[in-house]
Amino acid sequence: MSARHPIISVTGSSGAGTTSVRNTFEQIFRREDVSAVYIEGDGFHAFDRETMRAMMAREPTLSHFAPRANLLPELEEVFRSYGESGTGRTRHYAHDAHDAARYGTPEGTFSAWEDFPPGSDLLFYEGLHGCVVDSSVDIARYPDLKIGVVPVINLEWIQKLHRDRSFRGYSTEAVTDVILRRMPDYVQTICPQFSWTDINFQRVPTVDTSNPFIARWIPTADESMVVIRFKSPKGIDFSYLVSMIHDSFMSRANSIVIPGGKLDLAMQLILTPIIMQLVERRRRLA
């Protein structure tokens, strides 16, 4: 970890809500005049779309969750480089026509590698592998703030089913096959990362999701609660949070439960002082 060049890592599987969390961070960065550089985890996939499809046809259990389908040593090197000197590089993956036009590369391919601009206050990562620790990499040692975004698994499946059917044109059967393909890597690679995170946000539906494969809609924020778990509750003013977030309560000594519709407020209250502490420390040392 680096006081001069702090790193924030947001880890969660596809459809977990990491994009919404990123939007909240961007609001905080804009409001507090924080200059951030960004890494999107899919920019560190190892293979473009056509190559990945060909490989999955040969390996039925291969998924983007798997370490071997990603450039994890390269991601670790970017974290190390940024922590030491504020430098690094990234690229973008073009999911659709909009991304293709934006990044100047065909759909399903990667843009060219680009160096980070100089003078940033921090690095922000959002993706699948921000806290991986295994025999080849230890990415979790570099971020100064590690966030996990983890809906309960039935809700995560509903979100993926809804997104892939509504926006990507897949059938329920095709999405179910993807979910089954991912399960070994979800258990072995995704879940262990949430033991390394400093704060986890886990959305829990309060409506019946017992068969996610027939759900017609995603439970709304008002039909959900969010469990916020702090790895170390030292310095967290739980009484202040409970007083500021209506209908919230503590479920354990290191956990607070909030209504789903209050997630953005909770994140603003919890994360703003932590971010500013990192930034102010960096600016004092600059």
Steps between C-alpha positions, in 0.01 A plus 500: 500500500617851424429825679614700196301304243191340659299229327129420541379162380131411451448128445180326401382256239321599180156642576575546869456877493861615479410755233254671738770503765742657252243772428489581871879521516500728196252731676731517803808560282323781313362664812830484689716593197687169498686405180470124442626265230285197426553133425215285371556135579385378160787692343722232656319202351753287319300432184275687262142382444561263209806342658315453829205336324733258325674414825172449686387262228804286582488553879141480631592637845704801384356841593610861538506437875798266454848636571632339178252705297645825634830687507531492879880532516471808279224640723713442807790677330282804427397514866862469609618763252228747596561454871870566455500785249144590394558346158339214311296415196163356407279425201127466431279217378230588246184320614271655239475749214505795740825381657644425155438859388630641826823301509561467126513123490257233368243345733644218706859628478732713710623853451873571497680523833519856633717646776330670793509880486738651757396676817202289611394483865410131499435189292149351487449138392163338432478138390510132585850457638594797717591284802624172353757310706628170365824319425595742222374844609418698814295790370329560836818635659504816285165684537464741791121458500338174390124493439291190430162521325320173560129439448373168635543246224135462395478876456826504308362237264175694452699812413714311249201323344311827464795691353611231256148427376385863479812674373714228340234282339588172671245231584440381856664170409811672368537714813443197721783321318728798571407495869573127523830548315605769747419319824840332562685827442240694703564271797878483460588851377218750563375407848843485672569862405226624732702381798768754405272800449480781756128565445237276340163618372264203463150555363236261633149488345199502731277338237493139382794420270498125560492423126708773332465338158130589471517846665337762279677800652787595725398578860505877542708692750188542716458122494853446632722553799876552486737345752817707542784311665821669618808282531624727775231706674759714677431867427153436351234709676211255485275713720537789254422276203192352667377849588556629147355202309133452580395142589858376520628280780809309609485122453848427631779697660652565157185509284217742429183421304334776298197528268603437140391846391750657741808338347625813325460707817677237707788483256533878498507511881741209539736546207543877472708539819709192415572628149586846625732356761690316224511806275600746770780271614623479140487878455695560820778274371497625140 
